Amino acid sequence: MGIIAWILIGLLAGMIAKALMPGRDPGGILITMLIGIAGGLLGGWLGKVLFGVDSIDGFFDLSTWVAAVVGSVILLAVYRMVTGGRSSHRHA
């Protein structure tokens, strides 16, 4: 898959992860996209290591999307733990 496909999958997987785990997060669409892209890579790696399957086959394969969403949910949970739920807005 090309870089544009990874960005698109990342954006959508990040959005799905945020929908599955609602709440306020510091960061906007860029952070969501980066978490989604990294989540897709993490999900693909976990699928290969844990189950011995190549879960990143192609753009329209269900396994690609499941791996990306699962990885994004994991990374979103880690991101929330690391940031501690801090808000990006400063109060005076």
N, C-alpha and C positions, 0 to 999 in steps of 0.2 A: 504494500500500500504506500501511497505517496504521502508527503507531508501535509497536503491539504486534507486528505482523508483522515489522518490522525488528528488534526486540529478540529475537524468537524465532529468526529467521534468523541474527542475530548470535551468539546463544548457541550454536546448533548448528554454524555455520560455524567459530566459534572452537574448539569441541570437536573438530571434524574436523581442523582445522589442528594442534591439539596432538597428536592421534592420529597424524597424518602426520609430525610432527616431535617425537618423544618427547624428554623431558628435563625437568630441574627448571628452573622459571621462578619468579622472584620475583613473587608476585601470585597471586591465587586466581581464583575464578569471576567476580568483577567485572571483573578485567583481561582474562580470556578473553572475556567478553561485549563489552567495549569494543573489543578488538582485532577481534572478529568483525564488529561493526557498522561500524567504520571500514574493515575489509577489504572488506565488501560494497560500500561506497561507492567505495573505491579500485578494486575489480574492475570495477564498472559504468563508472566514468570511463575506466579503461584500455581496456575493450572498445569504448567509443565513440570514443576518440581513436585507438587503434591499428587497429581493424578497421572502424570506422564502423557498428557495430551497437548497437542499444539492448538491452544485456544485462540490464537490470533491468525485465522485463516484468510479472511477476506472481509471487505466492508459490509457485505450483506449477510454474512454468516451470524447466526444467533449466538454462537459461542464467543465471537468477538465482542458483541455488545454486552453479554452477561459478564464476561471477564472485565470489561471496561467499567461497568457500573459497580460491580463488587469491589474492584480495586479503588474506585472513586469514593465509595462509602467508607472503606477502611481509611483512606487518606484523609477524608473529611473529618472522621472521628478523631484521628491523630492530630489534625490541624486544630480542632476545637480544644483538645486537651492541652496542646502546647500554648495556644494563645490564651487559654483560660477564660474564654468568652468575653474577652475585652472588646470594647466597641471602638470603632475608628473615629468617633466623634469626641471632641474634647469639650468639656464643660468648664466654664469660667468660674 
